[in-house]
Amino acid sequence: MTPTDHRRCVYTIKGLAADAIHRADSGHPGMPLGAADMATVLWTRFLKHDPAEPTWADRDRFVLSAGHGSMLLYSLLHLSGYDLSLDDLRSFRQWGSRTPGHPEFGHTPGVETTAGPLGQGVAVAVGLAMAERWKRETYGDELCDHRVWCIAGDGCLMEGVAAEAASLAGHLKLDRLTLLYDDNQITIDGSTDITFTEDVGARFEAYGWHVQHVDGHDAEAVASALTAATAETQRPSLICARTVIGQGSLKQGTSATHGSPLSAPDIAQLKEHMGRDPQREFVVPAEVLAAFREHGGPQARAAWQARVAAHPRGAELLAALATTGDELVAKVAWPSFAVGSSVATRKATQACLKAITKASPFVLGGSADLAGSNGTDIGVRAFTPASFAGAATVNFGIREHAMGAICNGLALHGGITPYCATFLVFHDYMRPAVRLAALMGLGVIYVYTHDSVFLGEDGPTHQPVETLLALRCVPNLLTIRPADAAETAEAWKIALARRSAPTALALTRQGLPTLDRTVYGAVEGVHQGGYVLSEAKGALQVVLMGSGSEVQTLLDAQTLLESAGVHARVVSVPCRELLWEQDRAYRDAVLPVGVPRVSLEAGLTLGWERYIGDSGLAIGIDTFGFSAPAEVIAEKIGFTPAAVAARVQAHLAR
């Protein structure tokens, strides 16, 4: 591409971004104007993609971690031939638009991940690169051979999630990952010299990255750096590209261009500077379309399809990528658990994971340095810097925030069902990534163990009294807290089948008795979220409902109440969200109208009012926890069968 052709492409991107943001009177023009040069080089010379088939498996992945610069991505997608029209650009940030304020996966063709919360995209890119390397080394580079590119800004690299992910990427030597750092030295509050004066390149060198420094407005320097990055076979690459935010505008180089539309006079002078007619909007010269569309196209996809068809494992890979959640569930030889045996639900999960990973190599995951405690040490190979081939687990290290976001990248790559594990209380470290998984509809599975005050002596810092409620507040996220080993297996079936949404499993440290299903309700009731576990012996007077370890307490309390002449039903509610999704007839059958209800759960009582009604009693823990043996805690806070039965009788008396 000649310098003139390059400038013409860059100027078109700048004009589209300025016009769309001005029309919306909302947006971030500075980043698209400043990063247009390096983005043009990447998209017209290096990126392997096919706009006609945006999701073909061996395409390069491009992540815009600095998602506030979304008009840069939308302009690139339109110019490259994706199904995104000029009218879509004109409706930027409007109701029902395909060009929302920040890129959204599944909403706009060609958008690989939802971006906006800074740093998340960097970690997602690491997950995409991990998935690429695993597939390439497991199935061969004829079936998987692509790269991951990411553009991030100063804000992304200030966030801890990016630091965690970059550290792991360097350790694992993810050589197919290239991060373009839009080093414009500006954030919303002003110049980065007020907060961010570290040597970013030196930091990444310490992580084990290949680092280059270039002028981000010098197309040939950027191209040379990208070429060197592709030649690097031992390390991920960081290209520190010094740019000018809002380049070409009257306020270039200042925070004023970061998050506010350019004024009409500013846009006019920008277009005049670029040799464009200030009176015309959304101008796309035919030669610019040709330049972008000459690079992307079906050739690479067709070649890959031919290789897959000829490869002895090609059909195997395609079948694995196409396997549905229900098909995977049917393939698993699910473990059984002896009635009466005491099994912590984290240990039941370990048995389930062993069976699942035997059935499919495409279930991948690991723990944040707690594999033994979480039950994710399942005796299979882990990713190492030397080899990913045939591995099925990841040692994430103590990096919960990055772990969650990396799992989003693994899921986004296609075909992989990722899981990750830590103590439930440490969900707070990974909450932004969990929220994004729910927003994107990704089938990530969260294994959260040590789920209550009954983990005991570690005390209130590790006892997640409020975390179940926090999880249940996230739209499109299922939270399942099984009452025994059999319910745990059913929870895993739900999680594996549910490919379009994430699932959180809240699991016990302590052993729980495995219930006799010839005596108690069928365990398949877990799929309705709540079910009758033990029926009253006479005319129903009260419904006892709860989740997890408290269900056994309710069963014991039921026995005490029956001996006192109070006929109680016990309902296991492993997943409140699923129960609420059932039709009214089912809910009324399980929780009859007019019958008093009592809930018991070792967490906040808030939220149970929907299920117990105005006349119900919620027994929970509305304080922080305690450092003591589990049985002592239960005694002191009234979570013994006798104490619960007494509270139920007192409530009924009122």
BANUFI-674731 format. One record per residue (C-alpha): x, y, z. Coordinates in steps of 0.02 Angstrom, whole numbers, plus 50000, padded with zeros to 5 digits. Example, Ala and Ser with C-alpha at 12.3 -4.5 7.8 and 13.67 -1.06 7.14 Angstrom:
BANUFI-674731
506154977550390 506844994750357 
end
This chain:
BANUFI-674731
500005000050000 500705017049952 500825031050081 499445040149988 498295025049992 498655022650177 498235040750217 496635039450117 496105024350221 496575032650385 495665048650340 494095038750298 494115030450469 494355047150554 492935055050455 491735040750494 492155041050679 491995059850694 490355060450598 489535046150694 490035052750865 489495070450818 487815064350755 487525054550916 488175069151019 488985055551123 490565045251114 492455044851119 493285052050962 495055053451029 495525035051021 494875031550844 495775047050777 497385042450865 497405023750829 496785024150649 498535022650577 499035006650664 497304999050646 497355002050459 499044993450444 498414978550542 496774976550449 497434979450273 499054969450285 499024956650426 497294951550488 496674934750421 494784935650411 493284933450297 491874946150318 490694934350228 490944921150365 491364931050523 491414915650636 492444903150537 493544893650656 495304897650596 495114916450575 496244928450667 495424936350819 495454955150842 495024962251013 494764980751044 495094981151231 494905000051232 493064997751194 492625016051215 493455018251044 492095007550967 491905018650814 493645013250762 493064995150759 491394998950677 492275008850540 493494994550510 492084981950501 491094992350377 492594995950267 493134977750268 491444971650206 490584964950361 488694966150370 488744983450446 488074997350337 488335016150334 486575017650405 487165007050551 488595019250578 487385033750567 486355026050708 487845024750826 487305023651009 485445024250967 484025012851024 484064996250933 485665000750842 486944987750787 488285000250839 488085002051028 489195013251133 490394999051170 490634983551061 489474969251107 489804951151061 488344943050970 487604959850927 488734966150787 489514954850655 491394953950676 491434959150859 492404945450950 492044950951129 491054963451228 492274977051280 492134992551386 492724988551563 494554992551538 495814978451539 494524964751514 494914963651329 496764960751362 496324945751471 495054939451345 496414940351211 497524929651322 496124916951336 495894916951147 497754914251123 497754899951249 496314891751155 497214893750988 498814885951054 497894871551137 496954867250978 498504869450869 499614858450974 498244845551005 497574844250827 498994851250721 499334867750634 498444862150476 496824862850575 497204877650687 498434891250638 497954909150674 498424924050780 497634935250912 497804954150898 497284966651029 497284985551041 497334992351218 497595009451294 498365016951449 496795013451550 496824995051503 498614993151558 498295001951724 496964989151770 497514974351874 496584961751765 497744965751619 499284964051729 498714947151794 498334940851619 499934947651542 500954939151678 500164922351639 500334925051451 502194928251471 502394912951581 501494901851454 502464909351305 500914913351202 501854918051044 500284920250935 499704935051041 500134952950992 499584967851096 499624985051015 499754997951154 498965014451103 500205024651205 499415041851192 499805046751372 498055053451404 496625047751514 495005056251563 495775066151704 497225072551598 498995067651557 499565050851622 501015059351710 499835062751855 499575044151888 500515032551769 502365035451745 503015017651747 503995010151603 502644999051529 503854990851407 505034986051548 503594978751647 503084967751501 504884962651471 504904956851652 503324946851615 504274938151475 503564947551325 504444953151166 504334972251172 504524985051033 504305003951029 503675013050874 502895029050814 501075023950800 500795036150657 502215029050552 501365015550449 502965006950393 503665006850570 502044998850631 502104986150489 503904981650530 503454979350712 501974968250669 503084958050554 504344955750694 502944950650812 502354937150692 504144930850678 504284928950868 504014910750913 504404910351098 503504925151176 501944935851162 502274953051087 501934970551149 502084985051027 502145001551119 501465013350986 501635031651034 500125040850965 499255057550981 497485056151048 496245064950935 497585067650803 497065081050679 495755089250790 495955106350867 496165098551040 497295084350989 498435077851126 497235082951266 495945074051372 494615085251294 494575073551145 494395057851250 492545056851290 491685071651209 491115073751028 492095085750919 491235102250886 490575106150712 491985118850679 493265106150737 492575092750621 492575105250478 494415109650504 494845091150525 494055087150356 494885102050274 496555096150343 496205079050267 495685086550100 493855081950124 492295092250095 491755098650268 489935098450213 489885079850174 489635066250304 490025047650305 491065048350147 491865031950092 492895032749932 492795017349821 494675015249822 494655014150013 493365000250008 494424991449880 495994992949987 495154985350139 494194971950045 495694966549942 496514959650100 495074950750188 494154937250095 493704919050071 495394912750009 496124908350179 494474900850237 494324890150082 496114883950103 495764879550283 494184870250237 495164860150110 496474855750240 495144850450363 494304839450234 495954830750195 496594829250373 496334812650466 495744821950621 494764835450531 493074827150553 493474823850736 493844842250766 492294848250675 491204835950770 491934841650936 491654859850892 489844856150844 489424845650998 487934852851091 487814853851279 486464840551284 487534828951178 489004831351295 487934827451448 487354811351365 489164805951331 489714807151513 489784791451622 489124800651774 489764794751945 488614787252075 488744790152262 488354777752398 486784781752498 487234787952670 489044791752627 489694808652682 490314817952528 490744836352518 489954843652363 491674849852310 492244831652313 490704826552213 491204839752086 492934831952075 492154815252030 491024823651902 492474833151823 493484817251802 492034809251710 491684824751605 493484827151547 493564808751498 492034811351389 492654827251305 494364835451288 493464851751253 493034854551437 494524864551501 494864873751661 495744875051825 495934884151988 496704899952057 498024890352156 496714880452253 496544864752149 496634852952297 495394862952398 494214866052252 494174848052191 494894852652021 496464842052038 495804828451924 497404819751872 497564826351695 498954836251611 499024855051634 499564868251510 501434871551526 502574884051437 503314869351341 501704860851285 499814862451281 499534846551181 498244835051259 498134845551417 496464848451502 496854859351652 497564876651681 498594882451828 497954900351836 498974905251987 498274917552112 497454928051977 495574926852002 495154942551903 496134936951750 495554918951772 493744924051747 494124934851595 495294921851518 493884909151531 492804921251433 494144920851298 494184901851301 492294901351279 492304914451142 493564904751040 492244891551004 491884873751055 492704874851226 491724873851388 492844882251516 492734881051704 493714889951840 493794887752027 494134897152187 493334899752358 491604907452345 492134922852443 493424926752309 492084928752178 492264947152219 493964947052134 493224940451971 491514948551974 491754960051822 492224945251713 490744935051776 489584949451736 490284950551559 490074931751535 488244933651581 488064948651466 488854939251320 487924922951354 489474912251376 489374894751450 490764897251578 490604886651736 491174893751903 491664881252037 491494890652201 491924880452355 491964883752543 490244891152521 489724896752696 490174900352875 490324881552897 492064881752823 492454885753004 494024892353083 494644903252939 493354915752998 492374930252925 493664935452794 493364918852707 491524916052746 490424922352602 488814927252689 488324939852555 489064931852398 487614920452352 486484935552343 487764944952237 487804930552114 485914928952108 485774947352064 486694945051899 485484943051752 485744927451645 486834918851777 486224902951861 486794900152040 486604882152099 486954876552279 486704857652286 486184848652445 487144832452418 488264823252295 486814817752184 486164835552169 487934840852125 487974829051975 486304836051916 486984853651936 488424849251821 487204842351693 486274858851695 487884868851680 488564858551534 486934859051438 486724877851462 487954883951329 487164901151311 487384906951490 488614904751634 488304894451790 488994896551966 489094881252078 489174884752265 489954869652349 490344864152526 491994861052611 491174849252735 490424832252699 488544830552675 487544814452686 487064806952517 485174805552521 484204789652486 483144793752335 481984779052366 481454788652522 481644806552464 481124815952307 481914811752139 483544821252112 482994826451937 481964839752026 483574850052029 483194854551848 481644863951906 482684873652032 481654867552179 480684851652218 479824842352359 481174832452445 480194825752594 478314826252610 477364829952770 476634815052863 474944823252885 473944838552832 475254851252779 475564865052906 477224872652852 478464871852708 480314871652752 481444876852609 483304879452589 484864875452490 486514866652509 487104860652679 485564867652765 484404855152679 484984841152795 484674852552943 482894855052879 482634836352861 483184833753041 482084848253097 480634840453003 480824824653107 480794834853268 479264844453211 478324828653166 478674821753339 477884837853406 476354835753295 476864848653165 476734842052986 478104849852879 478644847852698 480484850152652 480864858152485 482624858352416 482954874452321 484674872552241 484314886252113 483094900152151 483194907151974 482664890751894 481244888652018 480584905851975 480654901451789 479414887151814 477594890051776 476414895551912 475584878551925 477234870051966 477744883252094 476044882252179 476174863352187 477874864152272 477474879552378 475604879152407 474744895852424 474174899552601 475384887652687 476704896452794 478474895052729 480154895452817 481824897152727 483504892152797 485154896952717 486874901252785 486894918352705 485934934552694 484054932852710 483784946452579 482964939252424 482034924952507 480504935952528 480004931952347 479864913652394 479214913952573 477924927752549 477314940652675 476914927852808 478544918252793 480074917152903 481834918752831 483194911552941 484924916652887 486494926152934 486364944952916 488054948252994 489824943352950 490414926153002 491434919353146 493074910553176 492694894053261 492404875653219 490894873153107 489874863853237 490174877653365 489614890853239 488024881053203 487634880053388 487964898353422 486954905253275 485474893553293 485744882753140 485484866153230 483924855653195 483254858953370 483494877653357 482684878253185 481214867653242 480944879153391 480944894653279 479704886453161 478524882253305 478664899853373 478294907053202 476764896053179 476154900953351 476194919153301 
end
